[in-house]
Structure formats: C-alpha cells, structure tokens
Amino acid sequence: MKKFCFLFLIICGLMVFCLQDCQARQKLNLADLENKYNAVIGVYAVDMENGKKICYKPDTRFSYCSTHKVFTAAELLRQKNTSDLNEIRKFSAEDILSYAPITKDHVADGMTLAEICSASLRWSDNTAANLILQEIGGVENFKVALKNIGDKTTKPARNEPELNLFNP
C-alpha cells in the first residue's frame, strides 16, 4: 500500500507539471516509471479550462481503488434530500474493515449520512464506502446509476476491500 501511495503521489505531481506545459508525452515517460516501480500506470486527465488531455493507456482497465467513492457518494446525494443527510445510520463492529479511520470510532453512536460521506471522501474510510453502497441499494443499483449517467465502461462487482482485487 505504501508503494502504491508513493507512486500515486509521484504521478500526481508529474501530472500537474505536465498540465502546465501540455507536452505530456515529451516531458513525461510513464513507461520508465512503470519499469522502475514494477507497476502499471494509467492516466486520463482533462484541463477543464482548455480541454487539453493527458492520456496514457486510456483504454486499459484498472481496479477502482478508492475512485468509486466519489461516484457512490454522488449517487447517495442524488437519491437523498438535504434533510436526509442528518439521519443517523448505525453499524456494528463486524462492519468495520481494516482501514476505517473514522467509522471505527463511531460504532456505539453511529454516524449521519453526511458524516459517512465525509469519512468516505475525505479519509477514504472503507467502512464508510460500504455503508454508502448499502444505502444506495448495493452494487447492482450502483451499476444502474452509472449506466444512467452514460457510463458503459465501469463494472462494479464487489464491496470494499474486495473491489480492489483485479486481474487484467
């Protein structure tokens, strides 16, 4: 996990550098990073001001890691009224996953949906992510939500932490 986080930070830093210059393929050789860290890298970034893109292996499939958390939280917000976000959800000690920096401290009292979203998005809390998936109707309903926004590529199949397992 440390190797992944380190590599992710390097890539993010390099992407910022490349976005400023937009000569990504000339300035950045991601293949060298892949070889150095024995990793597979994929990048698809869009400069929202000018529409320029940085793409590296854009058609290669990758596991979600924590990227799904934005979309599951967005679907929860789409389904709920603002007042619903103050509703408390209870969960048990059995629901707590190995990476649950926020939810692990709230087994006794539960958390509001807003707090669960915050834990998932700000802290990447895996238990919070699963609670959101459960709240939106599970993986199958998440698939439908993605399809409804035009995503024909993403194929959610499991909850945390198993959704991170992927064989290309």
N, CA and C atoms as an extended XYZ file, in Angstrom:
504
Properties=species:S:1:pos:R:3:atomname:S:1:resname:S:1:resid:I:1 pbc="F F F"
N         0.822       -1.184        0.000 N   MET     1
C         0.000        0.000        0.000 CA  MET     1
C         0.869        1.252        0.000 C   MET     1
N         1.983        1.232        0.771 N   LYS     2
C         2.875        2.385        0.794 CA  LYS     2
C         3.464        2.629       -0.590 C   LYS     2
N         3.799        1.534       -1.285 N   LYS     3
C         4.355        1.637       -2.630 CA  LYS     3
C         3.348        2.301       -3.563 C   LYS     3
N         2.075        1.893       -3.457 N   PHE     4
C         1.024        2.469       -4.289 CA  PHE     4
C         0.866        3.957       -3.994 C   PHE     4
N         0.798        4.317       -2.708 N   CYS     5
C         0.603        5.722       -2.332 CA  CYS     5
C         1.767        6.576       -2.813 C   CYS     5
N         2.987        6.083       -2.648 N   PHE     6
C         4.163        6.818       -3.097 CA  PHE     6
C         4.115        7.030       -4.602 C   PHE     6
N         3.814        5.982       -5.335 N   LEU     7
C         3.737        6.072       -6.786 CA  LEU     7
C         2.616        7.011       -7.210 C   LEU     7
N         1.486        6.944       -6.530 N   PHE     8
C         0.353        7.818       -6.832 CA  PHE     8
C         0.753        9.285       -6.658 C   PHE     8
N         1.461        9.606       -5.572 N   LEU     9
C         1.884       10.988       -5.335 CA  LEU     9
C         2.869       11.461       -6.400 C   LEU     9
N         3.763       10.595       -6.809 N   ILE    10
C         4.703       10.951       -7.876 CA  ILE    10
C         3.942       11.269       -9.151 C   ILE    10
N         3.005       10.421       -9.496 N   ILE    11
C         2.240       10.613      -10.732 CA  ILE    11
C         1.437       11.901      -10.670 C   ILE    11
N         0.795       12.165       -9.539 N   CYS    12
C         0.007       13.398       -9.409 CA  CYS    12
C         0.895       14.620       -9.583 C   CYS    12
N         2.051       14.599       -8.970 N   GLY    13
C         2.977       15.718       -9.120 CA  GLY    13
C         3.422       15.898      -10.555 C   GLY    13
N         3.713       14.811      -11.221 N   LEU    14
C         4.122       14.891      -12.614 CA  LEU    14
C         2.981       15.345      -13.510 C   LEU    14
N         1.771       14.940      -13.195 N   MET    15
C         0.618       15.367      -13.997 CA  MET    15
C         0.423       16.875      -13.898 C   MET    15
N         0.585       17.431      -12.698 N   VAL    16
C         0.447       18.880      -12.538 CA  VAL    16
C         1.493       19.583      -13.387 C   VAL    16
N         2.722       19.087      -13.345 N   PHE    17
C         3.788       19.658      -14.163 CA  PHE    17
C         3.422       19.602      -15.643 C   PHE    17
N         2.909       18.478      -16.082 N   CYS    18
C         2.569       18.307      -17.492 CA  CYS    18
C         1.365       19.137      -17.897 C   CYS    18
N         0.404       19.285      -17.011 N   LEU    19
C        -0.765       20.090      -17.356 CA  LEU    19
C        -0.367       21.536      -17.605 C   LEU    19
N         0.646       22.017      -16.900 N   GLN    20
C         1.085       23.389      -17.101 CA  GLN    20
C         1.713       23.548      -18.480 C   GLN    20
N         2.350       22.531      -18.968 N   ASP    21
C         3.057       22.604      -20.236 CA  ASP    21
C         2.295       21.921      -21.370 C   ASP    21
N         1.444       20.973      -21.048 N   CYS    22
C         0.633       20.208      -22.003 CA  CYS    22
C         1.453       19.527      -23.095 C   CYS    22
N         2.686       19.260      -22.839 N   GLN    23
C         3.516       18.466      -23.742 CA  GLN    23
C         3.806       17.139      -23.042 C   GLN    23
N         2.742       16.506      -22.552 N   ALA    24
C         2.877       15.365      -21.648 CA  ALA    24
C         3.739       14.247      -22.204 C   ALA    24
N         3.517       13.893      -23.444 N   ARG    25
C         4.248       12.744      -23.974 CA  ARG    25
C         5.734       13.031      -24.126 C   ARG    25
N         6.093       14.287      -24.317 N   GLN    26
C         7.503       14.630      -24.446 CA  GLN    26
C         8.161       14.831      -23.086 C   GLN    26
N         7.429       15.352      -22.121 N   LYS    27
C         8.010       15.693      -20.828 CA  LYS    27
C         7.999       14.537      -19.830 C   LYS    27
N         7.137       13.586      -20.057 N   LEU    28
C         6.929       12.562      -19.055 CA  LEU    28
C         6.934       11.188      -19.702 C   LEU    28
N         7.807       10.339      -19.228 N   ASN    29
C         7.841        8.984      -19.747 CA  ASN    29
C         7.336        8.043      -18.659 C   ASN    29
N         6.045        7.797      -18.690 N   LEU    30
C         5.436        6.944      -17.672 CA  LEU    30
C         5.907        5.505      -17.774 C   LEU    30
N         6.311        5.094      -18.951 N   ALA    31
C         6.822        3.728      -19.110 CA  ALA    31
C         8.061        3.522      -18.243 C   ALA    31
N         8.900        4.553      -18.127 N   ASP    32
C        10.072        4.451      -17.256 CA  ASP    32
C         9.659        4.260      -15.793 C   ASP    32
N         8.618        4.982      -15.375 N   LEU    33
C         8.118        4.816      -14.007 CA  LEU    33
C         7.541        3.421      -13.801 C   LEU    33
N         6.838        2.925      -14.805 N   GLU    34
C         6.284        1.575      -14.703 CA  GLU    34
C         7.399        0.557      -14.513 C   GLU    34
N         8.449        0.693      -15.285 N   ASN    35
C         9.577       -0.234      -15.173 CA  ASN    35
C        10.283       -0.095      -13.830 C   ASN    35
N        10.496        1.138      -13.410 N   LYS    36
C        11.212        1.380      -12.159 CA  LYS    36
C        10.473        0.802      -10.953 C   LYS    36
N         9.143        0.933      -10.927 N   TYR    37
C         8.360        0.506       -9.766 CA  TYR    37
C         7.597       -0.797       -9.987 C   TYR    37
N         7.852       -1.448      -11.128 N   ASN    38
C         7.155       -2.691      -11.452 CA  ASN    38
C         5.644       -2.516      -11.277 C   ASN    38
N         5.120       -1.496      -11.951 N   ALA    39
C         3.709       -1.135      -11.818 CA  ALA    39
C         3.110       -0.888      -13.197 C   ALA    39
N         1.799       -0.822      -13.242 N   VAL    40
C         1.093       -0.445      -14.457 CA  VAL    40
C         0.391        0.872      -14.153 C   VAL    40
N         0.617        1.863      -14.995 N   ILE    41
C         0.071        3.201      -14.773 CA  ILE    41
C        -0.903        3.540      -15.883 C   ILE    41
N        -1.966        4.174      -15.510 N   GLY    42
C        -2.922        4.705      -16.474 CA  GLY    42
C        -3.297        6.110      -16.063 C   GLY    42
N        -3.369        7.004      -17.023 N   VAL    43
C        -3.714        8.398      -16.735 CA  VAL    43
C        -4.707        8.886      -17.772 C   VAL    43
N        -5.723        9.565      -17.297 N   TYR    44
C        -6.636       10.287      -18.184 CA  TYR    44
C        -7.024       11.551      -17.440 C   TYR    44
N        -6.463       12.664      -17.843 N   ALA    45
C        -6.722       13.938      -17.178 CA  ALA    45
C        -7.124       14.961      -18.223 C   ALA    45
N        -8.064       15.822      -17.848 N   VAL    46
C        -8.555       16.856      -18.751 CA  VAL    46
C        -8.378       18.209      -18.084 C   VAL    46
N        -7.757       19.141      -18.794 N   ASP    47
C        -7.676       20.520      -18.329 CA  ASP    47
C        -9.034       21.146      -18.615 C   ASP    47
N        -9.786       21.442      -17.591 N   MET    48
C       -11.158       21.915      -17.758 CA  MET    48
C       -11.231       23.316      -18.357 C   MET    48
N       -10.133       24.051      -18.375 N   GLU    49
C       -10.143       25.389      -18.969 CA  GLU    49
C        -9.988       25.343      -20.480 C   GLU    49
N        -9.125       24.459      -20.965 N   ASN    50
C        -8.867       24.455      -22.411 CA  ASN    50
C        -9.196       23.130      -23.095 C   ASN    50
N        -9.598       22.125      -22.332 N   GLY    51
C        -9.995       20.854      -22.917 CA  GLY    51
C        -8.851       19.939      -23.306 C   GLY    51
N        -7.611       20.365      -23.107 N   LYS    52
C        -6.475       19.508      -23.450 CA  LYS    52
C        -6.447       18.304      -22.516 C   LYS    52
N        -5.973       17.184      -23.069 N   LYS    53
C        -5.985       15.924      -22.330 CA  LYS    53
C        -4.590       15.334      -22.221 C   LYS    53
N        -4.391       14.641      -21.136 N   ILE    54
C        -3.211       13.798      -20.956 CA  ILE    54
C        -3.744       12.376      -20.862 C   ILE    54
N        -3.307       11.539      -21.767 N   CYS    55
C        -3.771       10.152      -21.783 CA  CYS    55
C        -2.574        9.213      -21.845 C   CYS    55
N        -2.592        8.235      -20.997 N   TYR    56
C        -1.595        7.181      -21.040 CA  TYR    56
C        -2.320        5.889      -20.703 C   TYR    56
N        -2.397        5.013      -21.665 N   LYS    57
C        -3.153        3.763      -21.552 CA  LYS    57
C        -4.618        4.032      -21.177 C   LYS    57
N        -5.271        4.931      -21.908 N   PRO    58
C        -6.644        5.302      -21.537 CA  PRO    58
C        -7.664        4.181      -21.697 C   PRO    58
N        -7.367        3.175      -22.489 N   ASP    59
C        -8.322        2.090      -22.707 CA  ASP    59
C        -8.007        0.837      -21.893 C   ASP    59
N        -6.991        0.918      -21.051 N   THR    60
C        -6.629       -0.213      -20.204 CA  THR    60
C        -7.518       -0.210      -18.967 C   THR    60
N        -7.985       -1.378      -18.570 N   ARG    61
C        -8.823       -1.486      -17.367 CA  ARG    61
C        -7.945       -1.539      -16.119 C   ARG    61
N        -8.399       -0.853      -15.085 N   PHE    62
C        -7.714       -0.828      -13.797 CA  PHE    62
C        -8.739       -1.076      -12.694 C   PHE    62
N        -8.244       -1.509      -11.546 N   SER    63
C        -9.157       -1.639      -10.407 CA  SER    63
C        -9.524       -0.243       -9.915 C   SER    63
N       -10.616       -0.162       -9.176 N   TYR    64
C       -11.108        1.133       -8.708 CA  TYR    64
C       -10.200        1.789       -7.695 C   TYR    64
N        -9.639        0.979       -6.814 N   CYS    65
C        -9.047        1.515       -5.594 CA  CYS    65
C       -10.113        2.391       -4.953 C   CYS    65
N        -9.840        3.624       -4.657 N   SER    66
C       -10.852        4.442       -3.971 CA  SER    66
C       -11.592        5.395       -4.887 C   SER    66
N       -11.372        5.313       -6.176 N   THR    67
C       -12.018        6.268       -7.079 CA  THR    67
C       -13.530        6.142       -7.093 C   THR    67
N       -14.061        4.971       -6.786 N   HIS    68
C       -15.519        4.779       -6.786 CA  HIS    68
C       -16.206        5.613       -5.722 C   HIS    68
N       -15.478        6.020       -4.701 N   LYS    69
C       -16.093        6.701       -3.560 CA  LYS    69
C       -16.750        8.022       -3.958 C   LYS    69
N       -16.189        8.705       -4.913 N   VAL    70
C       -16.798        9.948       -5.400 CA  VAL    70
C       -18.149        9.649       -6.037 C   VAL    70
N       -18.202        8.604       -6.839 N   PHE    71
C       -19.430        8.283       -7.571 CA  PHE    71
C       -20.514        7.692       -6.671 C   PHE    71
N       -20.123        6.882       -5.699 N   THR    72
C       -21.135        6.339       -4.791 CA  THR    72
C       -21.697        7.448       -3.905 C   THR    72
N       -20.836        8.350       -3.448 N   ALA    73
C       -21.322        9.481       -2.645 CA  ALA    73
C       -22.230       10.378       -3.483 C   ALA    73
N       -21.865       10.601       -4.730 N   ALA    74
C       -22.708       11.417       -5.614 CA  ALA    74
C       -24.075       10.773       -5.805 C   ALA    74
N       -24.108        9.465       -5.956 N   GLU    75
C       -25.388        8.772       -6.110 CA  GLU    75
C       -26.214        8.876       -4.829 C   GLU    75
N       -25.565        8.776       -3.687 N   LEU    76
C       -26.286        8.951       -2.427 CA  LEU    76
C       -26.907       10.350       -2.366 C   LEU    76
N       -26.132       11.358       -2.731 N   LEU    77
C       -26.642       12.731       -2.714 CA  LEU    77
C       -27.771       12.917       -3.723 C   LEU    77
N       -27.708       12.214       -4.833 N   ARG    78
C       -28.783       12.298       -5.825 CA  ARG    78
C       -30.076       11.694       -5.272 C   ARG    78
N       -29.932       10.607       -4.534 N   GLN    79
C       -31.105        9.897       -4.019 CA  GLN    79
C       -31.756       10.580       -2.820 C   GLN    79
N       -30.997       11.328       -2.057 N   LYS    80
C       -31.480       11.846       -0.774 CA  LYS    80
C       -31.787       13.342       -0.829 C   LYS    80
N       -32.691       13.757        0.057 N   ASN    81
C       -32.927       15.178        0.297 CA  ASN    81
C       -31.872       15.675        1.275 C   ASN    81
N       -31.680       16.976        1.316 N   THR    82
C       -30.698       17.547        2.233 CA  THR    82
C       -30.978       17.132        3.674 C   THR    82
N       -32.237       17.128        4.062 N   SER    83
C       -32.581       16.761        5.445 CA  SER    83
C       -32.251       15.297        5.748 C   SER    83
N       -32.289       14.441        4.727 N   ASP    84
C       -31.956       13.022        4.924 CA  ASP    84
C       -30.509       12.835        5.373 C   ASP    84
N       -29.649       13.764        5.015 N   LEU    85
C       -28.227       13.628        5.333 CA  LEU    85
C       -27.957       13.720        6.832 C   LEU    85
N       -28.933       14.206        7.582 N   ASN    86
C       -28.795       14.278        9.039 CA  ASN    86
C       -29.260       13.005        9.737 C   ASN    86
N       -29.786       12.060        8.976 N   GLU    87
C       -30.233       10.792        9.562 CA  GLU    87
C       -29.032        9.966       10.011 C   GLU    87
N       -29.153        9.383       11.176 N   ILE    88
C       -28.066        8.567       11.729 CA  ILE    88
C       -28.214        7.131       11.257 C   ILE    88
N       -27.098        6.557       10.856 N   ARG    89
C       -27.044        5.150       10.481 CA  ARG    89
C       -26.176        4.425       11.502 C   ARG    89
N       -26.702        3.345       12.012 N   LYS    90
C       -25.967        2.502       12.965 CA  LYS    90
C       -25.256        1.391       12.194 C   LYS    90
N       -24.164        0.938       12.733 N   PHE    91
C       -23.415       -0.180       12.163 CA  PHE    91
C       -22.721       -0.890       13.307 C   PHE    91
N       -22.267       -2.094       13.027 N   SER    92
C       -21.693       -2.916       14.099 CA  SER    92
C       -20.179       -3.028       13.963 C   SER    92
N       -19.574       -3.570       14.991 N   ALA    93
C       -18.129       -3.804       14.971 CA  ALA    93
C       -17.756       -4.756       13.840 C   ALA    93
N       -18.664       -5.661       13.481 N   GLU    94
C       -18.399       -6.600       12.386 CA  GLU    94
C       -18.328       -5.889       11.029 C   GLU    94
N       -18.934       -4.719       10.925 N   ASP    95
C       -18.901       -3.948        9.678 CA  ASP    95
C       -17.571       -3.229        9.468 C   ASP    95
N       -16.804       -3.051       10.536 N   ILE    96
C       -15.576       -2.260       10.465 CA  ILE    96
C       -14.490       -3.038        9.727 C   ILE    96
N       -13.966       -2.410        8.679 N   LEU    97
C       -12.894       -3.013        7.882 CA  LEU    97
C       -11.533       -2.584        8.423 C   LEU    97
N       -10.483       -3.145        7.852 N   SER    98
C        -9.144       -2.862        8.363 CA  SER    98
C        -8.759       -1.393        8.206 C   SER    98
N        -9.249       -0.715        7.160 N   TYR    99
C        -8.983        0.725        7.055 CA  TYR    99
C       -10.293        1.469        7.258 C   TYR    99
N       -10.488        1.923        8.471 N   ALA   100
C       -11.713        2.634        8.850 CA  ALA   100
C       -11.356        3.711        9.874 C   ALA   100
N       -10.560        4.701        9.485 N   PRO   101
C       -10.044        5.665       10.460 CA  PRO   101
C       -11.118        6.493       11.166 C   PRO   101
N       -12.272        6.648       10.565 N   ILE   102
C       -13.336        7.450       11.172 CA  ILE   102
C       -14.432        6.561       11.750 C   ILE   102
N       -14.945        5.646       10.945 N   THR   103
C       -16.088        4.840       11.391 CA  THR   103
C       -15.758        3.964       12.598 C   THR   103
N       -14.509        3.557       12.742 N   LYS   104
C       -14.143        2.683       13.872 CA  LYS   104
C       -14.438        3.338       15.218 C   LYS   104
N       -14.458        4.659       15.245 N   ASP   105
C       -14.703        5.383       16.493 CA  ASP   105
C       -16.184        5.686       16.736 C   ASP   105
N       -17.057        5.214       15.847 N   HIS   106
C       -18.477        5.569       15.959 CA  HIS   106
C       -19.411        4.359       15.966 C   HIS   106
N       -18.894        3.209       16.337 N   VAL   107
C       -19.729        2.005       16.373 CA  VAL   107
C       -20.854        2.169       17.393 C   VAL   107
N       -20.564        2.748       18.520 N   ALA   108
C       -21.566        2.872       19.586 CA  ALA   108
C       -22.671        3.867       19.247 C   ALA   108
N       -22.312        4.975       18.584 N   ASP   109
C       -23.286        6.046       18.358 CA  ASP   109
C       -23.767        6.177       16.925 C   ASP   109
N       -23.123        5.509       15.977 N   GLY   110
C       -23.494        5.653       14.574 CA  GLY   110
C       -23.021        6.992       14.016 C   GLY   110
N       -23.387        7.252       12.781 N   MET   111
C       -22.979        8.490       12.108 CA  MET   111
C       -24.112        8.947       11.202 C   MET   111
N       -24.155       10.246       10.941 N   THR   112
C       -25.130       10.742        9.974 CA  THR   112
C       -24.655       10.376        8.571 C   THR   112
N       -25.565       10.401        7.628 N   LEU   113
C       -25.177       10.133        6.238 CA  LEU   113
C       -24.147       11.151        5.767 C   LEU   113
N       -24.290       12.400        6.193 N   ALA   114
C       -23.305       13.424        5.825 CA  ALA   114
C       -21.926       13.071        6.374 C   ALA   114
N       -21.869       12.618        7.611 N   GLU   115
C       -20.592       12.228        8.213 CA  GLU   115
C       -20.004       11.004        7.516 C   GLU   115
N       -20.859       10.085        7.133 N   ILE   116
C       -20.394        8.891        6.418 CA  ILE   116
C       -19.803        9.290        5.069 C   ILE   116
N       -20.474       10.185        4.361 N   CYS   117
C       -19.927       10.674        3.081 CA  CYS   117
C       -18.585       11.351        3.297 C   CYS   117
N       -18.501       12.180        4.314 N   SER   118
C       -17.248       12.866        4.613 CA  SER   118
C       -16.134       11.868        4.920 C   SER   118
N       -16.436       10.865        5.721 N   ALA   119
C       -15.425        9.855        6.061 CA  ALA   119
C       -14.947        9.122        4.818 C   ALA   119
N       -15.865        8.805        3.929 N   SER   120
C       -15.508        8.092        2.704 CA  SER   120
C       -14.651        8.961        1.788 C   SER   120
N       -15.077       10.203        1.588 N   LEU   121
C       -14.401       11.074        0.626 CA  LEU   121
C       -13.132       11.716        1.172 C   LEU   121
N       -13.157       12.162        2.401 N   ARG   122
C       -12.012       12.889        2.947 CA  ARG   122
C       -10.951       11.973        3.532 C   ARG   122
N       -11.360       10.828        4.055 N   TRP   123
C       -10.432        9.928        4.727 CA  TRP   123
C       -10.305        8.583        4.024 C   TRP   123
N       -11.051        8.391        2.954 N   SER   124
C       -11.043        7.134        2.213 CA  SER   124
C       -11.406        5.945        3.104 C   SER   124
N       -12.276        6.189        4.052 N   ASP   125
C       -12.713        5.176        5.012 CA  ASP   125
C       -13.503        4.093        4.270 C   ASP   125
N       -12.974        2.876        4.268 N   ASN   126
C       -13.599        1.786        3.513 CA  ASN   126
C       -14.933        1.332        4.104 C   ASN   126
N       -15.055        1.371        5.410 N   THR   127
C       -16.339        1.021        6.017 CA  THR   127
C       -17.398        2.031        5.605 C   THR   127
N       -17.051        3.306        5.616 N   ALA   128
C       -17.989        4.348        5.179 CA  ALA   128
C       -18.395        4.117        3.728 C   ALA   128
N       -17.444        3.728        2.898 N   ALA   129
C       -17.754        3.454        1.488 CA  ALA   129
C       -18.770        2.321        1.372 C   ALA   129
N       -18.592        1.270        2.151 N   ASN   130
C       -19.552        0.159        2.120 CA  ASN   130
C       -20.918        0.578        2.650 C   ASN   130
N       -20.936        1.437        3.661 N   LEU   131
C       -22.214        1.929        4.181 CA  LEU   131
C       -22.953        2.737        3.118 C   LEU   131
N       -22.208        3.511        2.336 N   ILE   132
C       -22.827        4.270        1.243 CA  ILE   132
C       -23.357        3.319        0.180 C   ILE   132
N       -22.549        2.337       -0.198 N   LEU   133
C       -23.020        1.347       -1.176 CA  LEU   133
C       -24.313        0.687       -0.703 C   LEU   133
N       -24.354        0.329        0.554 N   GLN   134
C       -25.557       -0.288        1.120 CA  GLN   134
C       -26.731        0.689        1.049 C   GLN   134
N       -26.477        1.936        1.375 N   GLU   135
C       -27.540        2.952        1.405 CA  GLU   135
C       -28.129        3.214        0.020 C   GLU   135
N       -27.306        3.110       -1.016 N   ILE   136
C       -27.805        3.378       -2.378 CA  ILE   136
C       -28.384        2.134       -3.039 C   ILE   136
N       -28.413        1.034       -2.310 N   GLY   137
C       -29.040       -0.171       -2.846 CA  GLY   137
C       -28.072       -1.234       -3.304 C   GLY   137
N       -26.813       -1.116       -2.928 N   GLY   138
C       -25.832       -2.142       -3.254 CA  GLY   138
C       -25.173       -1.959       -4.606 C   GLY   138
N       -24.318       -2.901       -4.911 N   VAL   139
C       -23.524       -2.848       -6.144 CA  VAL   139
C       -24.414       -2.834       -7.382 C   VAL   139
N       -25.479       -3.610       -7.371 N   GLU   140
C       -26.363       -3.664       -8.551 CA  GLU   140
C       -26.999       -2.307       -8.836 C   GLU   140
N       -27.466       -1.624       -7.804 N   ASN   141
C       -28.041       -0.290       -8.015 CA  ASN   141
C       -26.975        0.720       -8.416 C   ASN   141
N       -25.750        0.530       -7.923 N   PHE   142
C       -24.648        1.399       -8.337 CA  PHE   142
C       -24.390        1.230       -9.833 C   PHE   142
N       -24.444       -0.015      -10.326 N   LYS   143
C       -24.294       -0.265      -11.770 CA  LYS   143
C       -25.351        0.497      -12.558 C   LYS   143
N       -26.588        0.440      -12.087 N   VAL   144
C       -27.693        1.130      -12.765 CA  VAL   144
C       -27.449        2.638      -12.765 C   VAL   144
N       -27.015        3.171      -11.633 N   ALA   145
C       -26.746        4.610      -11.537 CA  ALA   145
C       -25.665        5.033      -12.528 C   ALA   145
N       -24.610        4.238      -12.640 N   LEU   146
C       -23.540        4.551      -13.594 CA  LEU   146
C       -24.065        4.497      -15.023 C   LEU   146
N       -24.850        3.490      -15.312 N   LYS   147
C       -25.431        3.365      -16.651 CA  LYS   147
C       -26.327        4.564      -16.966 C   LYS   147
N       -27.078        5.029      -15.969 N   ASN   148
C       -27.982        6.162      -16.162 CA  ASN   148
C       -27.258        7.470      -16.462 C   ASN   148
N       -25.993        7.572      -16.066 N   ILE   149
C       -25.232        8.784      -16.399 CA  ILE   149
C       -24.362        8.569      -17.643 C   ILE   149
N       -24.576        7.454      -18.320 N   GLY   150
C       -23.890        7.204      -19.582 CA  GLY   150
C       -22.603        6.421      -19.486 C   GLY   150
N       -22.265        5.910      -18.316 N   ASP   151
C       -21.033        5.135      -18.143 CA  ASP   151
C       -21.294        3.696      -18.563 C   ASP   151
N       -20.710        3.322      -19.693 N   LYS   152
C       -20.873        1.955      -20.198 CA  LYS   152
C       -19.623        1.114      -19.961 C   LYS   152
N       -18.639        1.695      -19.290 N   THR   153
C       -17.357        1.030      -19.100 CA  THR   153
C       -17.187        0.458      -17.699 C   THR   153
N       -17.530        1.240      -16.691 N   THR   154
C       -17.304        0.838      -15.307 CA  THR   154
C       -18.187       -0.347      -14.949 C   THR   154
N       -17.584       -1.339      -14.311 N   LYS   155
C       -18.304       -2.560      -13.973 CA  LYS   155
C       -18.106       -2.902      -12.494 C   LYS   155
N       -18.837       -2.226      -11.604 N   PRO   156
C       -18.696       -2.563      -10.185 CA  PRO   156
C       -19.174       -3.986       -9.918 C   PRO   156
N       -18.437       -4.705       -9.075 N   ALA   157
C       -18.785       -6.101       -8.823 CA  ALA   157
C       -18.758       -6.482       -7.346 C   ALA   157
N       -18.052       -5.705       -6.533 N   ARG   158
C       -17.871       -6.104       -5.129 CA  ARG   158
C       -17.830       -4.877       -4.222 C   ARG   158
N       -17.919       -5.140       -2.925 N   ASN   159
C       -17.743       -4.110       -1.903 CA  ASN   159
C       -16.268       -3.981       -1.556 C   ASN   159
N       -15.950       -2.995       -0.712 N   GLU   160
C       -14.617       -2.877       -0.140 CA  GLU   160
C       -14.385       -4.070        0.791 C   GLU   160
N       -13.200       -4.563        0.895 N   PRO   161
C       -11.996       -4.222        0.165 CA  PRO   161
C       -11.804       -5.058       -1.100 C   PRO   161
N       -12.708       -6.014       -1.344 N   GLU   162
C       -12.550       -6.931       -2.472 CA  GLU   162
C       -12.597       -6.226       -3.825 C   GLU   162
N       -13.245       -5.060       -3.893 N   LEU   163
C       -13.330       -4.382       -5.190 CA  LEU   163
C       -11.965       -3.950       -5.705 C   LEU   163
N       -10.962       -3.932       -4.843 N   ASN   164
C        -9.610       -3.565       -5.259 CA  ASN   164
C        -8.870       -4.705       -5.947 C   ASN   164
N        -9.407       -5.911       -5.868 N   LEU   165
C        -8.764       -7.064       -6.500 CA  LEU   165
C        -9.103       -7.068       -7.979 C   LEU   165
N        -8.080       -7.196       -8.800 N   PHE   166
C        -8.291       -7.098      -10.242 CA  PHE   166
C        -7.190       -7.837      -10.969 C   PHE   166
N        -7.582       -8.651      -11.918 N   ASN   167
C        -6.625       -9.307      -12.807 CA  ASN   167
C        -6.918       -8.837      -14.221 C   ASN   167
N        -5.995       -8.060      -14.803 N   PRO   168
C        -6.260       -7.534      -16.159 CA  PRO   168
C        -6.402       -8.629      -17.190 C   PRO   168
